Amino acid sequence: MSISADAIRGYVDLMVLSLLRSGPSYAYELAQRISNISGDEYVIKQTTLYSAVKRLEASELVSASPGISPSGKPRTYYQLTPAGFEHFHVKVEEWLSTKSVVDRFIAEATEGVTP
Protein backbone atom coordinates (compact mmCIF):
# COMPACT_ATOMS: atom_id res chain seq x y z
CA MET A 1 0.00 0.00 0.00
CA SER A 2 1.37 3.40 -0.89
CA ILE A 3 1.11 6.50 1.28
CA SER A 4 -0.90 9.37 -0.16
CA ALA A 5 0.74 12.75 -0.67
CA ASP A 6 -1.99 14.29 1.51
CA ALA A 7 -1.14 12.06 4.46
CA ILE A 8 2.54 12.91 4.41
CA ARG A 9 2.46 16.52 3.15
CA GLY A 10 3.26 18.14 6.50
CA TYR A 11 6.27 15.91 7.06
CA VAL A 12 8.22 16.31 3.81
CA ASP A 13 10.40 19.03 5.36
CA LEU A 14 11.16 16.76 8.30
CA MET A 15 12.13 13.92 5.96
CA VAL A 16 14.45 16.20 3.98
CA LEU A 17 16.04 17.59 7.14
CA SER A 18 16.48 14.05 8.41
CA LEU A 19 18.30 12.97 5.25
CA LEU A 20 20.53 16.04 5.21
CA ARG A 21 21.75 15.29 8.74
CA SER A 22 24.13 12.75 7.21
CA GLY A 23 25.64 15.30 4.81
CA PRO A 24 25.01 17.37 1.68
CA SER A 25 22.84 15.91 -1.05
CA TYR A 26 21.16 16.97 -4.30
CA ALA A 27 17.44 16.72 -5.08
CA TYR A 28 17.48 13.58 -7.23
CA GLU A 29 19.53 11.72 -4.62
CA LEU A 30 17.13 12.88 -1.88
CA ALA A 31 14.15 11.61 -3.89
CA GLN A 32 15.82 8.23 -4.38
CA ARG A 33 16.64 7.94 -0.68
CA ILE A 34 13.05 8.84 0.28
CA SER A 35 11.75 6.07 -2.00
CA ASN A 36 14.30 3.56 -0.70
CA ILE A 37 13.79 4.31 2.99
CA SER A 38 10.00 4.20 2.61
CA GLY A 39 10.27 0.83 0.89
CA ASP A 40 8.73 2.50 -2.18
CA GLU A 41 5.54 3.18 -0.17
CA TYR A 42 6.07 6.88 -0.79
CA VAL A 43 7.51 8.31 -3.99
CA ILE A 44 7.96 12.06 -3.76
CA LYS A 45 7.17 14.20 -6.77
CA GLN A 46 10.04 16.36 -7.97
CA THR A 47 7.91 19.51 -7.65
CA THR A 48 7.11 18.64 -4.03
CA LEU A 49 10.77 18.02 -3.25
CA TYR A 50 11.98 21.21 -4.94
CA SER A 51 9.31 23.22 -3.14
CA ALA A 52 10.47 21.74 0.17
CA VAL A 53 14.18 22.47 -0.34
CA LYS A 54 13.42 26.00 -1.57
CA ARG A 55 11.17 26.60 1.46
CA LEU A 56 13.88 25.26 3.80
CA GLU A 57 16.49 27.39 2.05
CA ALA A 58 14.31 30.53 2.33
CA SER A 59 13.93 29.80 6.06
CA GLU A 60 17.74 29.47 6.32
CA LEU A 61 17.44 25.91 7.57
CA VAL A 62 19.26 24.60 4.48
CA SER A 63 21.94 26.18 2.35
CA ALA A 64 22.58 25.46 -1.33
CA SER A 65 25.86 25.29 -3.19
CA PRO A 66 26.93 24.18 -6.66
CA GLY A 67 28.68 20.87 -7.05
CA ILE A 68 29.26 17.90 -9.33
CA SER A 69 27.40 14.61 -8.91
CA PRO A 70 29.27 11.28 -8.94
CA SER A 71 28.23 10.94 -12.61
CA GLY A 72 29.93 14.26 -13.41
CA LYS A 73 26.77 16.33 -13.86
CA PRO A 74 26.49 19.75 -12.23
CA ARG A 75 24.10 19.67 -9.30
CA THR A 76 22.90 21.95 -6.55
CA TYR A 77 23.82 20.40 -3.22
CA TYR A 78 21.78 21.16 -0.10
CA GLN A 79 23.08 20.95 3.44
CA LEU A 80 21.74 21.69 6.89
CA THR A 81 22.62 24.93 8.58
CA PRO A 82 23.05 25.11 12.37
CA ALA A 83 19.48 26.45 12.54
CA GLY A 84 18.40 23.46 10.44
CA PHE A 85 19.86 21.02 12.96
CA GLU A 86 18.00 22.79 15.78
CA HIS A 87 14.76 22.91 13.78
CA PHE A 88 15.07 19.19 13.01
CA HIS A 89 15.16 18.35 16.72
CA VAL A 90 12.13 20.57 17.44
CA LYS A 91 10.17 18.95 14.59
CA VAL A 92 11.08 15.43 15.77
CA GLU A 93 9.65 16.21 19.21
CA GLU A 94 6.55 17.67 17.57
CA TRP A 95 6.17 14.52 15.43
CA LEU A 96 6.52 12.20 18.41
CA SER A 97 3.82 14.13 20.29
CA THR A 98 1.53 14.18 17.24
CA LYS A 99 2.02 10.47 16.61
CA SER A 100 1.30 9.68 20.25
CA VAL A 101 -2.03 11.54 20.16
CA VAL A 102 -3.13 9.99 16.85
CA ASP A 103 -2.09 6.52 18.07
CA ARG A 104 -4.39 6.93 21.10
CA PHE A 105 -7.36 7.70 18.86
CA ILE A 106 -6.61 4.74 16.60
CA ALA A 107 -6.15 2.40 19.56
CA GLU A 108 -9.50 3.47 21.04
CA ALA A 109 -11.32 3.25 17.71
CA THR A 110 -9.97 -0.22 16.94
CA GLU A 111 -10.21 -1.71 20.42
CA GLY A 112 -11.83 -5.11 20.11
CA VAL A 113 -11.96 -4.93 16.31
CA THR A 114 -10.40 -7.85 14.47
CA PRO A 115 -9.01 -7.23 10.99
C-alpha positions in Angstrom: 0.0 0.0 0.0 1.4 3.4 -0.9 1.1 6.5 1.3 -0.9 9.4 -0.2 0.7 12.7 -0.7 -2.0 14.3 1.5 -1.1 12.1 4.5 2.5 12.9 4.4 2.5 16.5 3.1 3.3 18.1 6.5 6.3 15.9 7.1 8.2 16.3 3.8 10.4 19.0 5.4 11.2 16.8 8.3 12.1 13.9 6.0 14.5 16.2 4.0 16.0 17.6 7.1 16.5 14.0 8.4 18.3 13.0 5.3 20.5 16.0 5.2 21.8 15.3 8.7 24.1 12.7 7.2 25.6 15.3 4.8 25.0 17.4 1.7 22.8 15.9 -1.0 21.2 17.0 -4.3 17.4 16.7 -5.1 17.5 13.6 -7.2 19.5 11.7 -4.6 17.1 12.9 -1.9 14.2 11.6 -3.9 15.8 8.2 -4.4 16.6 7.9 -0.7 13.1 8.8 0.3 11.8 6.1 -2.0 14.3 3.6 -0.7 13.8 4.3 3.0 10.0 4.2 2.6 10.3 0.8 0.9 8.7 2.5 -2.2 5.5 3.2 -0.2 6.1 6.9 -0.8 7.5 8.3 -4.0 8.0 12.1 -3.8 7.2 14.2 -6.8 10.0 16.4 -8.0 7.9 19.5 -7.7 7.1 18.6 -4.0 10.8 18.0 -3.2 12.0 21.2 -4.9 9.3 23.2 -3.1 10.5 21.7 0.2 14.2 22.5 -0.3 13.4 26.0 -1.6 11.2 26.6 1.5 13.9 25.3 3.8 16.5 27.4 2.1 14.3 30.5 2.3 13.9 29.8 6.1 17.7 29.5 6.3 17.4 25.9 7.6 19.3 24.6 4.5 21.9 26.2 2.3 22.6 25.5 -1.3 25.9 25.3 -3.2 26.9 24.2 -6.7 28.7 20.9 -7.1 29.3 17.9 -9.3 27.4 14.6 -8.9 29.3 11.3 -8.9 28.2 10.9 -12.6 29.9 14.3 -13.4 26.8 16.3 -13.9 26.5 19.7 -12.2 24.1 19.7 -9.3 22.9 21.9 -6.5 23.8 20.4 -3.2 21.8 21.2 -0.1 23.1 21.0 3.4 21.7 21.7 6.9 22.6 24.9 8.6 23.1 25.1 12.4 19.5 26.5 12.5 18.4 23.5 10.4 19.9 21.0 13.0 18.0 22.8 15.8 14.8 22.9 13.8 15.1 19.2 13.0 15.2 18.3 16.7 12.1 20.6 17.4 10.2 19.0 14.6 11.1 15.4 15.8 9.7 16.2 19.2 6.5 17.7 17.6 6.2 14.5 15.4 6.5 12.2 18.4 3.8 14.1 20.3 1.5 14.2 17.2 2.0 10.5 16.6 1.3 9.7 20.3 -2.0 11.5 20.2 -3.1 10.0 16.9 -2.1 6.5 18.1 -4.4 6.9 21.1 -7.4 7.7 18.9 -6.6 4.7 16.6 -6.2 2.4 19.6 -9.5 3.5 21.0 -11.3 3.2 17.7 -10.0 -0.2 16.9 -10.2 -1.7 20.4 -11.8 -5.1 20.1 -12.0 -4.9 16.3 -10.4 -7.8 14.5 -9.0 -7.2 11.0 
